[in-house]
Amino acid sequence: MLLAGGAELQRALYSLACRVLLSDDPQRASRLIYLRSPIKSFPLKDQDHVIERLAAWVALAKTRLEEGVVYPGVKPYRDDPRFGRLAMPASSFYLERKEPTIRKAAGTDLARYWREP
């Protein structure tokens, strides 16, 4: 599992921060630990590869933004109660109507990174 639609983003960023801040390159492990019984640990496998993929995704997103392509995130606004608190589109179907154009503008390569298993 690499970024898994953002589910692994926090562990990848923590791993990157440790790699940068702890310059003497200690052994590091980025993992999610559930402390309630039964205690379970879920390590982030191949941290360096995940960080490389994240960096590639960020670079691609930056390129899209520099091209002037700005679009809403991948999470549908209906699933996010915070969406549009400041301003909603004139129609509740605005994003549904614009979604094909948004996806085309974003490009399949950007979405592919985000959905990688």
N, C-alpha and C positions, 0 to 999 in steps of 0.2 A: 504494500500500500504506500503510495507516494503522498500526494497532497489530498487525495480523497475528497475533492470538493471543498477543501478548507479545513476538514476535520483534523488533519495532521499539521496544519500550519503553525500552531503554537509550539509544538515540540521541535519542529524544524527551525523556527526562529530562535528558540532558546539554545539549541545546539549551535547555531551560527554565532550567537552572542558569546557563548562560552569559548568557541574557537577563536574569536577575535580578541576577547578580553584576557584570556589565559594564554598568553603568547608562548609559554614554554611547552605547549602542545601536550598537556597531560591527557591521560586516557579519560574519555568522557562518555557518558551514557545519557541519552535523552529518553525518558520513559514516563509513562503515566502509571501511577500507583494508586490503587483503591485500598484505603486503609481499613475499611469496614470488613469484618470477617465474612467470608474468607478473603484474606489479603491477596490481591492479584497485581501483577506487574506486567505492563505492556511496553516493551522497549521499541524505540524507533529503529528499524533495521536499516543498515547502510546509510547512515546519516549524511556522509559526504555526497552520495549520489542524490539524495533528497534535496540537499542544499543546492547542488548544481542545477537540478530541475527547477527548483523555485527561482533561482537567479535567472534562468532562461525564460521562465514565464514572466517575471517582472520586466526583463528587457523587452520582451515582445509586447507586453502591455504598454510600456513606455513609448515604444515605437508607434503603436496605434494612437496613443494620446497626442504625440507630436504630429501625427498625420491629421489631427483634428477630429478623430473619431472618439466621441465621448458617449457612453451609453450606460443604462442602469445595470446593476449587478445581475448575477445569475439567479439569485433567489427571487421567486415571484413575489410581488408586493403584497398579494393576498396572504402570504405566509408570514409576513413581518408586520406586526401591529404598529411598529414605529414608522413604517414607510409613509411618507407624505404628511407627517404631522405639521410641517410648515406650509406646504402647498401641495394640493392634489391636482392631477390633470383635470381638464374640463370634463372629461368622460371617464368613468371607471373602466372602460374598455380600451382606453388609449394605448396602454402598453401591449395588450393582446393584439391590437391592430398593427402596432409598430414592431412587434417582436421579430417577424421574418426579416425586416430591413435592419434591425439592430444586430441580429445574429450574422447577417451577411456582412455588415460593416465591421463587426468584431473579427470575423474570419474564423474558420473552423480550427485553425492551428491554435488559437488562444484557448478556445473551449476544450480542445483535446488535452492540453496540459492539465487543466483543472479537473478533468474527469478521469485521468489516468488511474488504473487500478494499482 
